[in-house]
Amino acid sequence: MVIAVDRASLRLSPDNDAWGGAGFITQLRVLSARSLRTAFGDYRLVFFGLLQPVVILLLFSQVFAGIGDMPGVVAYDGYINYLMPATLVMIAMTTAMASGAALLSEIYSGWVGRLRTMPINLVAVLAARTVSDAVRLTVQLVVASAAGVFALGFKPGGMAGMAAAIAVAVAVGWGLSWLFIAIATWQSKPELMQAASFVVMFPLMFGSSAYVPLDAMPTWIRVLSTVNPLTYAIDATRALAVGMPVGGELVAALALAAVAAVLGGSVATRTFRAR
């Protein structure tokens, strides 16, 4: 017996979006929530994630405490007031590096491969990683700031300025996370990812005004520091946190974060789709 089938009846109605996938914002929200559940679902991961910035702050505040009387530092009334805002940016940097490592882990675990079989915008996969890590970074910065105030004697210039400093650090970390995600989509092995990330991270960290004033550095490092984007971010965060006047470094920091996001996002999107 032959059964006649009306082809028109098999077509999806215009209101049925089951095969076309949800909208970009919905995908971004769902994927970000999934990453946040992973990050905060394991109490051990939460504990060590929050402990890491406190250890970094405690270690560097003690190791470099002797330079608190140097010109360029003494005006901050204690080295911790000079170091704390810079540490916010350094935490943002390490969290950005972790974004790339987390994406590479999801690629190797097969999670990304399963997403490719679904009607999901691959840009949403990358963006969700940066959004969830920005939320996690915010929590880390708040915890580190509280530890600096209550345990190490950090004296912020005001709550509004400190909140603005944290916001700048989060913006910088979000922009840098796109660069490390681009590295993750380009590299094929976790070892190469780690090596490439550290080559990028350490010159940016120590070739900046984070730990020592630029005037105390050798000439060639001082020249490199003046073109280091982290120097602008640190100077802007430091001025906001301690209540000093903020100049063009704030605009430069946000502009460089935007440039990093655009360049990193463009490269990451292209290479991620080609994998």
C-alpha positions as CSV (number, residue, x, y, z in Angstrom):
1,M,0.0,0.0,0.0
2,V,1.3,3.4,-1.0
3,I,0.8,6.3,1.4
4,A,0.7,9.7,0.0
5,V,2.6,12.3,2.0
6,D,1.9,16.0,1.6
7,R,5.4,17.6,1.5
8,A,4.0,20.9,2.6
9,S,2.9,19.3,5.9
10,L,6.5,18.3,6.7
11,R,7.8,21.8,6.5
12,L,8.4,23.7,9.7
13,S,6.1,26.5,10.3
14,P,7.6,30.0,10.4
15,D,7.1,30.2,14.1
16,N,8.9,26.9,14.8
17,D,12.5,27.7,15.6
18,A,13.4,24.2,16.7
19,W,15.9,23.5,13.9
20,G,17.2,27.0,13.5
21,G,18.5,27.2,17.1
22,A,17.9,29.9,19.7
23,G,19.0,33.5,19.2
24,F,22.6,34.6,19.9
25,I,21.7,36.2,23.2
26,T,20.0,33.1,24.5
27,Q,22.9,30.9,23.4
28,L,25.3,33.3,25.1
29,R,23.3,33.3,28.3
30,V,23.0,29.5,28.4
31,L,26.6,28.8,27.6
32,S,27.8,31.4,30.1
33,A,25.6,29.9,32.8
34,R,27.0,26.5,32.0
35,S,30.6,27.8,32.4
36,L,29.8,29.5,35.6
37,R,28.2,26.4,37.1
38,T,31.4,24.5,36.2
39,A,33.6,27.2,37.8
40,F,31.6,27.6,41.0
41,G,30.2,24.0,41.2
42,D,33.3,22.5,42.7
43,Y,34.1,24.0,46.2
44,R,37.8,23.1,45.8
45,L,38.0,25.0,42.5
46,V,36.3,27.9,44.1
47,F,38.6,27.9,47.1
48,F,41.8,27.8,45.2
49,G,40.5,30.2,42.6
50,L,39.8,32.8,45.4
51,L,43.0,31.9,47.3
52,Q,45.3,32.4,44.3
53,P,45.0,36.2,44.1
54,V,45.4,36.5,47.9
55,V,48.6,34.5,47.8
56,I,49.9,36.6,44.9
57,L,49.1,39.8,46.8
58,L,50.6,38.6,50.1
59,L,53.8,37.3,48.4
60,F,54.6,40.4,46.3
61,S,53.7,42.8,49.1
62,Q,56.3,41.2,51.3
63,V,59.0,40.6,48.8
64,F,59.0,44.1,47.4
65,A,58.1,45.9,50.7
66,G,61.6,47.3,50.9
67,I,61.1,49.7,48.0
68,G,58.3,51.5,49.7
69,D,60.7,54.5,50.3
70,M,61.7,54.9,46.6
71,P,60.7,58.0,44.8
72,G,57.5,57.4,42.9
73,V,56.3,55.0,45.6
74,V,56.6,57.0,48.8
75,A,53.8,59.3,47.7
76,Y,51.4,56.4,48.1
77,D,52.0,56.1,51.8
78,G,53.0,52.5,51.8
79,Y,54.0,50.0,49.2
80,I,50.7,48.1,49.6
81,N,48.9,51.1,48.2
82,Y,51.2,51.2,45.2
83,L,51.0,47.4,44.7
84,M,47.3,46.6,45.3
85,P,45.8,48.3,42.2
86,A,48.5,46.8,40.0
87,T,47.7,43.4,41.5
88,L,44.1,43.8,40.2
89,V,45.4,44.1,36.7
90,M,47.8,41.2,37.2
91,I,45.0,39.0,38.4
92,A,43.0,40.0,35.3
93,M,46.0,39.0,33.2
94,T,46.3,35.5,34.7
95,T,42.5,35.0,34.5
96,A,42.7,36.0,30.8
97,M,45.3,33.3,30.3
98,A,43.1,30.8,32.0
99,S,40.4,31.6,29.5
100,G,42.4,30.2,26.7
101,A,43.4,27.2,28.7
102,A,39.8,26.5,29.6
103,L,38.7,26.7,26.0
104,L,41.5,24.4,24.9
105,S,40.4,21.9,27.6
106,E,36.8,22.0,26.2
107,I,38.0,21.4,22.7
108,Y,40.0,18.3,23.8
109,S,37.2,17.0,26.0
110,G,34.8,16.8,23.1
111,W,32.4,19.4,24.4
112,V,33.1,21.8,21.5
113,G,32.8,19.0,19.1
114,R,29.3,18.2,20.4
115,L,28.3,21.9,20.1
116,R,29.4,21.8,16.4
117,T,26.7,19.2,15.7
118,M,24.0,21.7,17.0
119,P,22.6,24.9,15.4
120,I,24.8,27.0,17.7
121,N,26.7,30.1,16.7
122,L,30.4,29.4,17.3
123,V,31.0,33.0,18.2
124,A,28.6,32.6,21.1
125,V,30.8,29.7,22.3
126,L,33.8,32.0,22.4
127,A,32.0,35.0,23.8
128,A,30.4,32.9,26.6
129,R,33.8,31.9,27.8
130,T,34.9,35.5,28.1
131,V,31.7,36.6,29.8
132,S,31.8,33.8,32.4
133,D,35.5,34.4,33.1
134,A,34.8,38.1,33.5
135,V,32.2,37.3,36.2
136,R,34.6,35.0,37.9
137,L,37.3,37.7,37.7
138,T,35.1,40.2,39.3
139,V,34.6,37.9,42.3
140,Q,38.3,37.3,42.5
141,L,39.1,41.0,42.5
142,V,36.6,41.8,45.2
143,V,38.1,39.1,47.4
144,A,41.6,40.3,46.7
145,S,40.6,43.9,47.5
146,A,39.0,42.9,50.8
147,A,42.1,40.9,51.7
148,G,44.3,43.9,51.0
149,V,42.1,46.2,53.1
150,F,41.6,43.9,56.1
151,A,44.8,41.9,56.2
152,L,47.5,44.1,54.6
153,G,46.4,47.6,55.4
154,F,45.5,48.8,52.0
155,K,43.8,52.2,52.1
156,P,41.6,52.9,49.0
157,G,40.7,56.5,48.2
158,G,37.0,55.7,48.4
159,M,34.5,53.0,47.5
160,A,33.5,54.6,44.2
161,G,37.1,54.9,43.1
162,M,37.8,51.3,44.1
163,A,34.8,50.0,42.3
164,A,35.9,51.9,39.2
165,A,39.4,50.4,39.5
166,I,37.9,46.9,39.6
167,A,35.7,47.7,36.6
168,V,38.8,48.9,34.6
169,A,40.7,45.7,35.6
170,V,37.7,43.6,34.5
171,A,37.5,45.4,31.2
172,V,41.2,44.9,30.6
173,G,41.0,41.2,31.5
174,W,38.0,40.7,29.2
175,G,39.9,42.3,26.3
176,L,43.1,40.2,27.0
177,S,41.0,37.0,27.3
178,W,40.2,37.3,23.6
179,L,44.0,37.3,22.8
180,F,44.6,34.2,24.8
181,I,41.5,32.5,23.3
182,A,42.9,33.4,19.9
183,I,46.1,31.6,20.9
184,A,44.1,28.6,22.1
185,T,42.3,28.3,18.8
186,W,45.6,28.6,16.9
187,Q,47.6,26.1,19.0
188,S,47.0,22.4,18.7
189,K,48.5,21.2,22.0
190,P,48.1,22.3,25.6
191,E,51.8,22.4,26.0
192,L,52.2,24.9,23.2
193,M,49.3,26.9,24.5
194,Q,51.0,27.2,27.9
195,A,54.4,28.1,26.5
196,A,53.0,30.7,24.2
197,S,50.9,32.3,27.0
198,F,53.8,32.6,29.3
199,V,55.9,34.2,26.6
200,V,53.2,36.8,26.3
201,M,52.4,37.2,29.9
202,F,55.7,37.6,31.7
203,P,57.1,40.5,29.6
204,L,53.8,42.3,30.0
205,M,53.8,41.8,33.7
206,F,57.3,42.7,34.7
207,G,57.9,45.1,31.9
208,S,55.4,47.5,33.3
209,S,54.9,49.9,36.3
210,A,53.3,47.2,38.3
211,Y,56.1,46.6,40.9
212,V,58.7,49.3,40.4
213,P,58.3,52.9,39.1
214,L,59.5,53.4,35.6
215,D,62.1,55.9,36.7
216,A,63.9,53.1,38.6
217,M,64.2,50.8,35.6
218,P,67.1,50.6,33.1
219,T,66.5,52.8,30.0
220,W,65.7,50.1,27.6
221,I,63.1,48.5,29.9
222,R,61.7,51.9,30.5
223,V,61.2,52.5,26.8
224,L,59.5,49.1,26.5
225,S,57.3,49.9,29.5
226,T,56.0,53.1,27.9
227,V,54.5,51.1,25.1
228,N,53.3,48.3,27.3
229,P,49.5,48.4,27.3
230,L,49.5,47.0,30.9
231,T,51.3,50.1,32.1
232,Y,48.4,52.3,31.1
233,A,45.9,49.9,32.7
234,I,47.9,49.8,35.9
235,D,48.4,53.6,36.1
236,A,44.7,54.1,35.5
237,T,43.7,51.5,38.1
238,R,46.1,52.9,40.6
239,A,44.9,56.4,40.2
240,L,41.3,55.4,40.6
241,A,41.9,53.1,43.6
242,V,43.9,55.6,45.7
243,G,41.9,58.7,44.7
244,M,44.5,60.4,42.6
245,P,43.7,62.4,39.4
246,V,43.1,60.2,36.4
247,G,44.6,61.4,33.1
248,G,44.7,60.0,29.6
249,E,45.9,56.6,30.8
250,L,42.3,55.6,31.5
251,V,41.2,56.3,27.9
252,A,44.3,54.5,26.6
253,A,43.7,51.5,28.8
254,L,40.1,51.1,27.7
255,A,41.0,51.7,24.1
256,L,43.8,49.1,24.1
257,A,41.4,46.6,25.8
258,A,38.9,47.2,23.0
259,V,41.6,46.8,20.4
260,A,42.7,43.5,22.0
261,A,39.2,42.3,22.0
262,V,38.6,43.2,18.4
263,L,41.9,41.7,17.1
264,G,41.7,38.6,19.3
265,G,38.1,38.0,18.5
266,S,38.6,38.3,14.8
267,V,41.5,35.8,14.8
268,A,39.8,33.5,17.2
269,T,36.5,33.4,15.3
270,R,38.3,32.7,12.0
271,T,40.6,30.0,13.3
272,F,37.9,28.4,15.5
273,R,35.5,28.0,12.5
274,A,38.3,26.5,10.5
275,R,39.3,23.8,13.1
